[in-house]
Each structure stands twice: as structure tokens, then as C-alpha cells.
Amino acid sequence: MDILTWAALSTDEQKAALQRSPLIGDSGLEQRVRAIIDAVASRGDAALKEFNQKFDGFNSANIDSLRLSESEISAASARVSPELKAAIAQAMANIDVFHSAQQFRPIDIETQAGVRCELRSEPIEKVGLYIPGGSAPLISTVLMLALPAKIAGCEKRVLVSPPPINDAIVYAANACGITEIYQVGGAQAIAALAFGTETIPSVDKIFGPGNRYVTEAKRLVSQDGRCTVSIDMPAGPSEVLVIADSDANAQFIAADLLSQAEHGPDSQVILVTDSEPLAQAVNQALESQLAALPRQEIAATALNSSRTILVKDMLEAAQVSNRYGPEHLIIQTRFPRDVLKHIRAAGSVFLGAYTPESVGDYASGTNHVLPTYGYSRAVSSLSLADFSRRFTVQELSAKGLLGLGQAVMTLASNELLDAHKNAVAIRLASLKD
């Protein structure tokens, strides 16, 4: 990777150094995705089957339904090895523990005498879970979406994934209580969840990471006046930033960088360090480890848009990281928690030499659905709260209205909203009768 000295860069050069992969910028993407969405909205299942053939080479015309039957789910589950089932079970246990601990605690207080205010939470009724397939079927994403949805109490949980769906994806979904599994992926699957088709029901909220087409489709349907659907977050091509000092292990760092680079050609990895010898050692380790990877061509393309940034100290490293706002942040330093004190923007943070990003991807218990493109400066990692909606409740006694009414009427009068004022005044007058 190219090695850049942060202090030697101009303001514009520093900004350029933190730009995402140029593969993300595609002026024609919106138009292509919108055409897919419109086709699904108008032609439903017929359009989905055509897109299955066009994009995935899957002939849906020869199947009875886009939905997997119980027998197909059972058959797929039976083909999964005991070793993989055991790994899934261990991951599920940790994810369940961490997300169950996030259960909402209601608030019920009196803000002043006779004025009772509450904050309540209810599960979102219908959720759609998008699971990437393609060259790297993300079994773990099933666990990250399906378990929180189940724990939160979402009544209808619909899963979609590109055909043919990997057996382990089917098994993991079934283990997490998902019985509605549909063979459709890409932007067309997002459109189906948003608008509904003859087979696939519409949902209230769509979850899950994906490629540029999926990310763009989520954005477009969430802003489409023809449907009412929300999305979890902008979650596109994977990225990692590693903060390391001279004590860090170059082989560990290279392995972490490649673990994200192999996701896709538009993934991005960045190393921020105060040690040029370490930066050189990491480059050497990248070269040797890359040669042994089955997905080396994909990872090599991602590395072309990646770089190392030399900083003067760990405080500046944290500042650079905060400007970038990484999806994943690994802090491999002598005192990682000292660096953590200065971190303000990251999807998920991994501390120390023995905490590879991979553990969060699969089985530590945290959620791996995270904001990318720098959205971690304002958007949080997926949690149990995302599967619920919160609402407030207020209840005033006559005493409460007497104590609060005048303030409300004064504010309403100054905003020139007389009907608001009268709604209080008429009640106060009734209390004098």
C-alpha cells in the first residue's frame, strides 16, 4: 500500500487520502437501480424471476414458488456439517447474550406534579432481512439480523437471499426461527420487500448489508412515496482502519487488512501508524499473505484503493480515524484503551493484538451490521433498539394542567397558534366551573 505522511499533506490531499474507493462513485447507478425497482413494483413476481435469471443465472420459471418450502428447508439443513452447526450454535449463544442484555427499560416519571411522562417501546411488526450471497454467502449475517429480530419480538420476519441459497444460510435462518425464506437477491429483493409482490409480503423495515446495488435500492425505496418502508442504515462495501504503533505485529495487521479486502473489489483498508518501519513490514506481510489467498484477485483490487498514513503520535492517529469514520476500527497498540478514549466515530472497535475483526464478524456477540462510507460519525451499529420503535406517553391530572397550562398558552400565543392555546384554555375554564 502507498505510504503517506499526514503532516506533509495539504488540506485537499488529506481529504483525498480519506476518500472511499472510486468504484463506489457511479453516476449511472441510481438510474439502473430505479429501473429495477420500478419493474418489481409494476410486475411483481414476474420481474423477480426475470432478474433471477439475468443477474444470478437462476431459472425461477422451473420452480413452483420463490419461497422455500418446509421440505426444502429441511433438506438444506440436513446437508450442513455437524462442525458448522456447532460453530453456528456457539455464535448464536454469544449474540443472544449480548443482544438480550440490550432489552429496553421503560421510563415512567412525573416531570412536575400531576404531569406524567413515559417512554415505551414496541417491536416493529414486519421486518425484511437481506442476506448477501454471491461469491461469499454471509451465514453470519443471518444470525446478526434474525436473532435480534426474534429477541425484539418482531411478529413477521422475512428473509431474502440470492439464489441458489447456500444450505448454511437456510439452516441458520431456520435455527433462528425464520420460516419465510425467499430466493431473490440484489436491488430486486429490496424492491420486493418494500412494495410486496404476489409471493413476497411488504415489510415495515429492511435490514442487511449488500453491494452498491442493494445499498442504493435501500436508499431509493426509503424515499419512495409509493411505499412506506424504513431501512436500518447505509451499509455497503466493507472497510477497516487499523491504528498501530511500533509494538504491533505486522503479520497480524496484514491479516486484518486482507480479511476486509477479500470482501469485494470496492472494499477499502487503511493503516494509520506512527512507525514507518512497521508500515514497511506490513506491506511485506501483505504481499506474502495475499499470494496464498484464494480470493487474492479481489483483495488485490481493493488494496489498490487502500493506503498507509504516517502520523506523529496516537492522538493524531485517533483524529485521522475520526475524520474517516471507519466501519471497523482495530486498535493494535501497547495501550489500546488509551487510544479508545479519543475515538468518536467508528461502527465497531477491536482492541489489542488478540482481537481480530473476524471475531466481531462471527461470534463475539456484537453485531456486524455497521455503517460505512463515514456514516459512523452519525449512525450507530445495529442493535436491538433498531428492531423496535419508541413512543412517548403523557397523562395530566387536573392539578397537572393547572400547573402547566399557563406556560403552554403563553408559548402557543407567541407562536400565533390560537387553536393550541384554546385547547388548554377551554379545559382550564371547565375546572373553574
Secondary structure, 3 states (H helix, E strand, C coil): CEEEEHHHCCHHHHHHHCCCCCCCCCCCHHHHHHHHHHHHHHHCHHHHHHHHHHHHCCCHHHCCCCECCHHHHHHHHHCCCHHHHHHHHHHHHHHHHHHHCCCCCCEEEEEECCEEEEEEEEECCEEEEECCCCCCCCHHHHHHHHHHHHHHCCCEEEEEECCCCCHHHHHHHHHCCCCEEEECCHHHHHHHHHHCCCCCCCCCEEECCCCHHHHHHHHHHHCCCCCCCEECCCCCCCEEEEEECCCCCHHHHHHHHHHHHCCCCCCEEEEEECCHHHHHHHHHHHHHHHCCCCCHHHHHHHHCCCEEEECCCHHHHHHHHHHHCCCEEEEECCCHHHHHCCCCCCCEEEECCCCCHHHHHHCCCCCCCCCCCCHHHCCCCCCHHHHEEEEEEEEECHHHHHHHHHHHHHHHHHCCCHHHHHHHHHHHHHHHC
